Amino acid sequence: MADEQPKSQGKKIINPVEASSSVAPELSLDFSRPPTPAARMMREADPIEAGEFSAEEPLHALHQVSAIRYRSVEHSQRGLRLALGVGLLVLVLAALFVALPYYLMRTDRAINLATKNSIRFVQRGLERHGIGAKTRPLASSLIRHLKLTDAPGSEAAAARAWQDMECKFLIQEALSRRFRGSLDSTGQYLLTSCQLAQDIPQAALRQVTEIYGDAVQFQRSSVSWEMLPIQLLAGEAQRRLQTFSLVAPKNYPGCRRWTGSPSCVLKFVDQARQPMRNRLDDGYAVLRTAMMNQSPVLQAWLAWAAASNLAKLGNGVQVERVLKDAAGLFPELHDPFLQREIFRMRMLNAWRLRDKKLSQLVWKSRPVAMMEADEAGFFDITLLRAFLRKSGNIGPALDEFFSHPESYQRYRFDPGFVRLVVEQAIRHQRAVDGLAYIDRIQEQQDDDKTLDSEWLPLLRVRLLLAQSNGLEALQTLQPLEKLVVRSQELAHLKGTAMLHAYSTKPYRLLAAAEFQKAANLEPRAEHFFALIVSFLDSKDHSRAESAFRFWQRVKSKPGVEAWRSLAQGLLHYGQGREGVAMQIWKELAQRNPGFIVVKSLLTNLREDPNYLKDQLVKKIIPMLPVDGPLGPLAVF
């Protein structure tokens, strides 16, 4: 029958049309989040999404849409594969280009390190372009291969090859314990010298202690010529970490008198490198003769230490003579630390001598390669050269120097240079910046070792006095008095700080007692002048006159007579003999036209005849130069 339906064998036949029109399950669609960049790109490439086709278009148009979308995705993937391929090719070619010729010639590990650095450089470039993730495994594999291809028996030859490498690469490679263990004594010395040249004494001390242990701890009196170079480096590293206190006094029993022994060399360097003055002339005379037959490195160490001590004694001409001879050793001596320090000391000495010709001569022999590789390690040279130019450049040069963190991180290990920076900061009205500089240096020091030497706190006191902050200066000096028993500098600064901090008669007399103590230790004009002014301001004329009579019996140095005449006039003025005082000062002005103090005093007295009747200290201090008897640079 035509109307007969087919048998379904118990299964219901679902009409496709009805099935398609049935209710679809609900989908949870979240349109609150913005589309991803990839989805946005695909949507823009979709003609339907872009509105180019409507739902009434014929079916073949939809096939065109699919083809366009497929071609777009295929094009993106092909571009990505091409970029990755180019990146891999560049990476492999860079590695082979640098490494292959040297490996064929069996060169040293220095070239190996350069190859690894080249691979890292190319990889970083690929990372910046967003395609480094795929090449990273290959780069790591190549670097591991280069490390494994180091010849296991070539450590000594490799260590000697580092003499032609920059210090920063040597220090970088020395992060490997295997490499550090492969170095012989020459390599160990070179690595430690580089670490000190880069101003990282912590690493230098850790390096030599790891290898040599008790031999560089300075706990025994025996010192050998073989170990002396590395012990000198270890001593300098330890000295810099302890604000230049003595590091090897337990070794001194091996040198009870100056002889040409390694113990005496160690003792000489230890004492000469202290910030305070030492009389070591006899020791240098003995050791200089004994060191003629020793290695160039030991001769350079002795010369550098001797020049350090001579500089503190103010003998600049002899400093240059000694350092010039030491600089002549470097064509046959590879020691980055000593080369840098001797060059820096020669430039600093040229500034102290105010000798521009000497500065230019030293500059011509500068270590060019070292300066180019470590520009921050020679900021002090830039500052010194500015000092030797016109005075108008010094202030801006100081501002530029203070702006660099290296100014207090790297140069805190040179007391002579820090002292120079403080002096110029005071002279050029930068005492506030100088104080911040000194405080930053002190923050870098070990708190337990800061007070082992008084040079840093005393510089801080001078900067405070330049700001007329006598009270804080006294607070800074108070801890030092427990450690420093006999110091004419400390006593003078304490008396000056009392004059700034207090104005009553008892404190004037206490200040006078400090100046008296300083004069007893060293009869200098600064002490006597300050002593007389303190007595006069407290109206104790008899003791002021007694101090002046004692001063007259002291043999005077050039330039002292002007201060003595000024004090003599103050004595007469304080006792009511103004006419006599004025006559003394006028004659002084005629004899010394460049003595600005007496000219200022006469000008003030013409404007106010009673100018000096009271508060003598308060009136005198502003007229004095910064290096005058009551200035912040007195007894400097």
DADA-V9278 format. One record per residue. PHI is phi in radians with two decimals (none if undefined). BURIAL is b if it has 9 or more other ideal C-beta (glycine too) atoms within 8 Angstrom, else e. Layout:
BEGIN
phi:PHI burial:BURIAL
phi:PHI burial:BURIAL
END
This chain:
BEGIN
phi:none burial:e
phi:-1.24 burial:e
phi:-1.51 burial:e
phi:-1.31 burial:e
phi:-1.50 burial:e
phi:-1.19 burial:e
phi:-1.31 burial:e
phi:-1.71 burial:e
phi:0.94 burial:e
phi:1.45 burial:e
phi:-1.92 burial:e
phi:-1.42 burial:e
phi:-1.53 burial:e
phi:-1.65 burial:e
phi:-1.22 burial:e
phi:-1.04 burial:e
phi:-1.15 burial:e
phi:-1.12 burial:e
phi:-1.13 burial:e
phi:-1.24 burial:e
phi:-1.59 burial:e
phi:-1.23 burial:e
phi:-1.27 burial:e
phi:-1.43 burial:e
phi:-1.13 burial:e
phi:-1.20 burial:e
phi:-1.94 burial:e
phi:-1.54 burial:e
phi:-1.80 burial:e
phi:-1.93 burial:e
phi:-1.74 burial:e
phi:-1.31 burial:e
phi:-1.53 burial:e
phi:-1.22 burial:e
phi:-1.14 burial:e
phi:-1.23 burial:e
phi:-0.99 burial:e
phi:-1.13 burial:e
phi:-1.15 burial:e
phi:-1.12 burial:b
phi:-1.15 burial:e
phi:-1.15 burial:b
phi:-1.14 burial:b
phi:-1.16 burial:e
phi:-1.43 burial:e
phi:-1.52 burial:b
phi:-1.09 burial:b
phi:-1.16 burial:e
phi:-1.08 burial:e
phi:-1.35 burial:e
phi:1.50 burial:e
phi:-1.44 burial:e
phi:-2.23 burial:b
phi:-1.94 burial:e
phi:-1.20 burial:e
phi:-1.53 burial:e
phi:-1.13 burial:e
phi:-1.16 burial:e
phi:-1.12 burial:e
phi:-1.17 burial:e
phi:-1.14 burial:b
phi:-1.14 burial:b
phi:-1.09 burial:e
phi:-1.14 burial:b
phi:-1.06 burial:b
phi:-1.08 burial:e
phi:-1.14 burial:e
phi:-1.11 burial:b
phi:-1.10 burial:b
phi:-1.10 burial:e
phi:-1.11 burial:e
phi:-1.12 burial:b
phi:-1.14 burial:b
phi:-1.10 burial:e
phi:-1.13 burial:e
phi:-1.11 burial:e
phi:-1.14 burial:e
phi:-1.16 burial:e
phi:-1.13 burial:e
phi:-1.16 burial:b
phi:-1.11 burial:e
phi:-1.13 burial:e
phi:-1.10 burial:b
phi:-1.12 burial:b
phi:-1.11 burial:e
phi:-1.11 burial:e
phi:-1.06 burial:b
phi:-1.10 burial:b
phi:-1.11 burial:e
phi:-1.08 burial:b
phi:-1.11 burial:b
phi:-1.17 burial:b
phi:-1.13 burial:e
phi:-1.09 burial:b
phi:-1.12 burial:b
phi:-1.20 burial:e
phi:-1.08 burial:e
phi:-1.44 burial:b
phi:-1.54 burial:b
phi:-1.05 burial:e
phi:-1.05 burial:e
phi:-1.32 burial:b
phi:-1.24 burial:b
phi:-1.14 burial:e
phi:-1.63 burial:e
phi:0.98 burial:e
phi:-1.47 burial:e
phi:-1.56 burial:b
phi:-1.31 burial:b
phi:-1.10 burial:b
phi:-1.18 burial:b
phi:-1.01 burial:b
phi:-1.13 burial:b
phi:-1.07 burial:b
phi:-1.11 burial:b
phi:-1.07 burial:b
phi:-1.16 burial:e
phi:-1.12 burial:b
phi:-1.07 burial:b
phi:-1.08 burial:b
phi:-1.11 burial:e
phi:-1.13 burial:b
phi:-1.08 burial:b
phi:-1.10 burial:b
phi:-1.09 burial:e
phi:-1.15 burial:b
phi:-1.09 burial:b
phi:-1.12 burial:e
phi:-1.62 burial:b
phi:1.40 burial:e
phi:-2.17 burial:b
phi:-1.41 burial:b
phi:-1.12 burial:e
phi:-1.33 burial:b
phi:-1.59 burial:b
phi:-1.05 burial:b
phi:-1.04 burial:e
phi:-1.16 burial:b
phi:-1.07 burial:b
phi:-1.09 burial:e
phi:-1.14 burial:e
phi:-1.12 burial:b
phi:-1.13 burial:b
phi:-1.08 burial:e
phi:-1.12 burial:e
phi:-1.10 burial:b
phi:-1.15 burial:e
phi:-1.29 burial:e
phi:-1.45 burial:e
phi:-1.08 burial:b
phi:-1.13 burial:e
phi:-1.12 burial:e
phi:-1.82 burial:e
phi:-1.90 burial:b
phi:-1.13 burial:b
phi:-1.13 burial:b
phi:-1.12 burial:e
phi:-1.13 burial:b
phi:-1.08 burial:b
phi:-1.19 burial:b
phi:-1.20 burial:b
phi:-1.22 burial:b
phi:-1.11 burial:e
phi:-1.70 burial:e
phi:-1.71 burial:b
phi:-1.19 burial:e
phi:-1.06 burial:b
phi:-1.13 burial:b
phi:-1.28 burial:b
phi:-1.12 burial:b
phi:-1.13 burial:b
phi:-1.11 burial:e
phi:-1.20 burial:b
phi:-1.26 burial:b
phi:-1.12 burial:e
phi:-1.43 burial:e
phi:-1.09 burial:e
phi:-1.07 burial:e
phi:-1.18 burial:b
phi:-1.04 burial:b
phi:-1.22 burial:e
phi:-1.47 burial:b
phi:-1.32 burial:b
phi:-1.46 burial:e
phi:-1.08 burial:e
phi:-1.14 burial:b
phi:-1.13 burial:b
phi:-1.09 burial:b
phi:-1.10 burial:b
phi:-1.11 burial:b
phi:-1.08 burial:b
phi:-1.13 burial:b
phi:-1.09 burial:b
phi:-1.12 burial:b
phi:-1.11 burial:b
phi:-1.25 burial:b
phi:-1.11 burial:b
phi:-1.56 burial:b
phi:1.06 burial:b
phi:-2.20 burial:b
phi:-1.14 burial:b
phi:-1.07 burial:e
phi:-1.16 burial:b
phi:-1.10 burial:b
phi:-1.18 burial:b
phi:-1.14 burial:e
phi:-1.11 burial:b
phi:-1.26 burial:b
phi:-1.18 burial:b
phi:-1.09 burial:e
phi:-1.57 burial:e
phi:-1.87 burial:b
phi:1.04 burial:e
phi:-1.10 burial:e
phi:-1.13 burial:e
phi:-1.95 burial:b
phi:-1.61 burial:e
phi:0.98 burial:b
phi:-1.86 burial:e
phi:-2.43 burial:e
phi:-1.57 burial:b
phi:-1.51 burial:e
phi:-2.31 burial:b
phi:-1.96 burial:e
phi:-1.10 burial:e
phi:-1.14 burial:e
phi:-1.55 burial:b
phi:-1.04 burial:b
phi:-1.00 burial:b
phi:-1.23 burial:b
phi:-1.20 burial:b
phi:-1.14 burial:b
phi:-1.12 burial:b
phi:-1.10 burial:b
phi:-1.12 burial:b
phi:-1.15 burial:b
phi:-1.09 burial:b
phi:-1.17 burial:b
phi:-1.11 burial:b
phi:-1.23 burial:b
phi:-1.46 burial:b
phi:-2.14 burial:b
phi:0.75 burial:b
phi:1.09 burial:b
phi:-1.41 burial:b
phi:-1.14 burial:e
phi:-1.99 burial:b
phi:-2.20 burial:b
phi:-1.13 burial:e
phi:-1.24 burial:b
phi:-1.56 burial:b
phi:-1.13 burial:b
phi:-0.97 burial:e
phi:-1.32 burial:b
phi:-2.46 burial:b
phi:-1.29 burial:e
phi:-2.45 burial:e
phi:-1.19 burial:b
phi:-2.39 burial:e
phi:-1.43 burial:e
phi:-2.01 burial:b
phi:-1.10 burial:b
phi:-1.11 burial:b
phi:-1.23 burial:b
phi:-1.09 burial:b
phi:-1.09 burial:b
phi:-1.13 burial:b
phi:-1.08 burial:b
phi:-1.11 burial:b
phi:-1.07 burial:b
phi:-1.37 burial:b
phi:-1.20 burial:b
phi:-1.47 burial:b
phi:-1.24 burial:b
phi:-1.19 burial:b
phi:-1.49 burial:e
phi:-1.26 burial:e
phi:-2.39 burial:b
phi:-1.63 burial:e
phi:-2.15 burial:b
phi:-1.06 burial:e
phi:-1.12 burial:e
phi:-1.11 burial:b
phi:-1.16 burial:b
phi:-1.07 burial:e
phi:-1.25 burial:b
phi:-1.25 burial:b
phi:-1.06 burial:b
phi:-1.19 burial:e
phi:-1.22 burial:b
phi:-1.53 burial:b
phi:-1.02 burial:e
phi:-1.69 burial:e
phi:-1.57 burial:e
phi:-1.18 burial:e
phi:-1.02 burial:e
phi:-1.13 burial:b
phi:-1.23 burial:b
phi:-1.12 burial:b
phi:-1.17 burial:b
phi:-1.07 burial:b
phi:-1.10 burial:b
phi:-1.13 burial:b
phi:-1.11 burial:b
phi:-1.14 burial:b
phi:-1.10 burial:b
phi:-1.15 burial:b
phi:-1.05 burial:b
phi:-1.29 burial:b
phi:-1.12 burial:b
phi:-1.11 burial:b
phi:-1.19 burial:b
phi:-1.54 burial:e
phi:1.43 burial:e
phi:-1.68 burial:e
phi:-1.18 burial:b
phi:-1.11 burial:e
phi:-1.24 burial:e
phi:-1.03 burial:b
phi:-1.13 burial:b
phi:-1.09 burial:e
phi:-1.18 burial:b
phi:-1.23 burial:b
phi:-1.11 burial:b
phi:-1.11 burial:b
phi:-1.17 burial:b
phi:-1.12 burial:b
phi:-1.21 burial:e
phi:-1.42 burial:b
phi:-1.30 burial:b
phi:-1.00 burial:e
phi:-1.89 burial:e
phi:-2.27 burial:b
phi:-1.85 burial:e
phi:-2.51 burial:b
phi:-1.00 burial:b
phi:-1.15 burial:b
phi:-1.14 burial:b
phi:-1.09 burial:b
phi:-1.15 burial:b
phi:-1.18 burial:b
phi:-1.19 burial:b
phi:-1.11 burial:b
phi:-1.11 burial:b
phi:-1.18 burial:b
phi:-1.15 burial:b
phi:-1.17 burial:b
phi:-1.12 burial:b
phi:-1.18 burial:b
phi:-1.09 burial:b
phi:-1.16 burial:b
phi:-1.10 burial:e
phi:-1.42 burial:b
phi:0.94 burial:e
phi:-1.91 burial:e
phi:-1.19 burial:e
phi:-1.11 burial:e
phi:-1.12 burial:b
phi:-1.04 burial:b
phi:-1.16 burial:e
phi:-1.14 burial:e
phi:-1.15 burial:b
phi:-1.09 burial:b
phi:-1.14 burial:e
phi:-1.70 burial:e
phi:-1.17 burial:b
phi:-1.37 burial:e
phi:-1.05 burial:e
phi:-1.07 burial:e
phi:-1.14 burial:b
phi:-1.21 burial:b
phi:-1.22 burial:e
phi:-1.36 burial:e
phi:-2.45 burial:b
phi:-1.08 burial:e
phi:-1.15 burial:e
phi:-1.37 burial:b
phi:-2.29 burial:b
phi:-1.07 burial:b
phi:-1.14 burial:b
phi:-1.17 burial:b
phi:-1.03 burial:b
phi:-1.17 burial:b
phi:-1.12 burial:b
phi:-1.16 burial:b
phi:-1.17 burial:b
phi:-1.07 burial:b
phi:-1.40 burial:b
phi:-1.55 burial:e
phi:-1.13 burial:e
phi:-1.09 burial:e
phi:-1.13 burial:e
phi:-1.52 burial:b
phi:-1.22 burial:b
phi:-1.01 burial:b
phi:-1.05 burial:e
phi:-1.13 burial:b
phi:-1.12 burial:b
phi:-1.04 burial:b
phi:-1.13 burial:b
phi:-1.14 burial:b
phi:-1.12 burial:b
phi:-1.29 burial:e
phi:-1.61 burial:b
phi:-1.03 burial:e
phi:-1.10 burial:b
phi:-1.06 burial:b
phi:-1.93 burial:b
phi:-1.60 burial:b
phi:-1.77 burial:b
phi:-1.60 burial:b
phi:-1.24 burial:b
phi:-1.57 burial:e
phi:-2.11 burial:b
phi:-1.03 burial:e
phi:-1.11 burial:b
phi:-1.26 burial:b
phi:-1.03 burial:b
phi:-1.08 burial:b
phi:-1.11 burial:b
phi:-1.07 burial:b
phi:-1.09 burial:b
phi:-1.02 burial:b
phi:-1.22 burial:b
phi:-1.11 burial:b
phi:-1.24 burial:b
phi:-1.17 burial:e
phi:-1.99 burial:b
phi:0.95 burial:e
phi:-2.08 burial:b
phi:-1.12 burial:b
phi:-1.13 burial:e
phi:-1.15 burial:b
phi:-1.12 burial:b
phi:-1.16 burial:b
phi:-1.08 burial:b
phi:-1.10 burial:b
phi:-1.15 burial:b
phi:-1.14 burial:b
phi:-1.18 burial:b
phi:-1.09 burial:b
phi:-1.17 burial:b
phi:-1.14 burial:e
phi:-1.36 burial:e
phi:-1.47 burial:b
phi:-1.25 burial:e
phi:-1.00 burial:e
phi:-1.27 burial:e
phi:-1.94 burial:b
phi:-1.03 burial:b
phi:-1.59 burial:b
phi:-1.18 burial:e
phi:-2.42 burial:b
phi:-1.58 burial:b
phi:-1.13 burial:b
phi:-1.26 burial:b
phi:-1.08 burial:b
phi:-1.17 burial:b
phi:-1.15 burial:b
phi:-1.11 burial:b
phi:-1.06 burial:b
phi:-1.09 burial:b
phi:-1.17 burial:b
phi:-1.20 burial:b
phi:-1.13 burial:b
phi:-1.11 burial:b
phi:-1.77 burial:b
phi:1.02 burial:e
phi:-1.74 burial:b
phi:-1.22 burial:b
phi:-1.15 burial:b
phi:-1.19 burial:e
phi:-1.09 burial:b
phi:-1.12 burial:b
phi:-1.14 burial:e
phi:-1.22 burial:b
phi:-1.35 burial:b
phi:-0.99 burial:e
phi:-1.13 burial:b
phi:-1.21 burial:b
phi:-1.09 burial:b
phi:-1.33 burial:e
phi:-1.81 burial:e
phi:-1.87 burial:e
phi:-1.56 burial:e
phi:-2.15 burial:e
phi:-2.55 burial:b
phi:-1.18 burial:b
phi:-1.16 burial:b
phi:-1.10 burial:b
phi:-1.10 burial:b
phi:-1.15 burial:b
phi:-1.14 burial:b
phi:-1.13 burial:b
phi:-1.07 burial:b
phi:-1.12 burial:b
phi:-1.09 burial:b
phi:-1.11 burial:b
phi:-1.12 burial:b
phi:-1.32 burial:b
phi:-1.45 burial:b
phi:-2.32 burial:e
phi:-2.18 burial:e
phi:-1.46 burial:e
phi:-1.06 burial:e
phi:-1.02 burial:e
phi:-1.31 burial:b
phi:-1.12 burial:b
phi:-1.24 burial:b
phi:-1.14 burial:b
phi:-1.10 burial:b
phi:-1.06 burial:b
phi:-1.12 burial:b
phi:-1.19 burial:b
phi:-1.14 burial:b
phi:-1.12 burial:b
phi:-1.07 burial:b
phi:-1.11 burial:b
phi:-1.15 burial:b
phi:-1.17 burial:e
phi:-1.31 burial:b
phi:-2.70 burial:e
phi:-1.30 burial:e
phi:-1.76 burial:b
phi:-1.09 burial:b
phi:-1.05 burial:b
phi:-1.16 burial:b
phi:-1.16 burial:b
phi:-1.08 burial:b
phi:-1.10 burial:b
phi:-1.10 burial:b
phi:-1.13 burial:b
phi:-1.08 burial:b
phi:-1.12 burial:b
phi:-1.13 burial:b
phi:-1.12 burial:b
phi:-1.22 burial:b
phi:-1.61 burial:b
phi:1.10 burial:e
phi:-1.74 burial:b
phi:-1.24 burial:b
phi:-1.14 burial:e
phi:-1.25 burial:b
phi:-1.11 burial:b
phi:-1.18 burial:b
phi:-1.11 burial:e
phi:-1.12 burial:b
phi:-1.17 burial:b
phi:-1.09 burial:e
phi:-1.14 burial:b
phi:-1.08 burial:b
phi:-1.11 burial:e
phi:-1.46 burial:e
phi:-1.46 burial:e
phi:-1.12 burial:e
phi:-1.57 burial:e
phi:-1.72 burial:e
phi:-1.01 burial:e
phi:1.60 burial:e
phi:-1.40 burial:b
phi:-1.02 burial:e
phi:-1.10 burial:b
phi:-1.19 burial:b
phi:-1.16 burial:b
phi:-1.16 burial:b
phi:-1.07 burial:b
phi:-1.15 burial:b
phi:-1.09 burial:b
phi:-1.09 burial:b
phi:-1.12 burial:b
phi:-1.06 burial:b
phi:-1.11 burial:b
phi:-1.13 burial:b
phi:-1.17 burial:b
phi:-1.68 burial:e
phi:1.55 burial:e
phi:-1.77 burial:e
phi:-1.10 burial:b
phi:-1.08 burial:e
phi:-1.11 burial:b
phi:-1.07 burial:b
phi:-1.10 burial:b
phi:-1.14 burial:e
phi:-1.07 burial:b
phi:-1.22 burial:b
phi:-1.16 burial:b
phi:-1.13 burial:b
phi:-1.11 burial:b
phi:-1.14 burial:b
phi:-1.25 burial:e
phi:-1.27 burial:e
phi:-2.24 burial:b
phi:-1.07 burial:e
phi:-1.53 burial:e
phi:-1.47 burial:b
phi:-1.16 burial:e
phi:-1.04 burial:b
phi:-1.21 burial:b
phi:-1.13 burial:b
phi:-1.10 burial:b
phi:-1.12 burial:b
phi:-1.12 burial:b
phi:-1.11 burial:e
phi:-1.13 burial:b
phi:-1.24 burial:b
phi:-1.15 burial:e
phi:-1.34 burial:e
phi:-2.51 burial:e
phi:-1.06 burial:e
phi:-1.71 burial:e
phi:-1.03 burial:b
phi:-1.79 burial:b
phi:-1.21 burial:e
phi:-2.55 burial:e
phi:0.87 burial:e
phi:-1.07 burial:b
phi:-1.06 burial:b
phi:-1.09 burial:e
phi:-1.45 burial:b
phi:-1.35 burial:b
phi:-0.96 burial:b
phi:-1.10 burial:e
phi:-1.45 burial:b
phi:-1.44 burial:b
phi:-1.22 burial:e
phi:-1.12 burial:b
phi:-1.78 burial:e
phi:-1.33 burial:b
phi:-1.02 burial:b
phi:-2.00 burial:b
phi:-1.56 burial:b
phi:-1.17 burial:b
phi:-1.86 burial:b
phi:-1.14 burial:b
phi:0.93 burial:b
phi:-1.57 burial:e
END
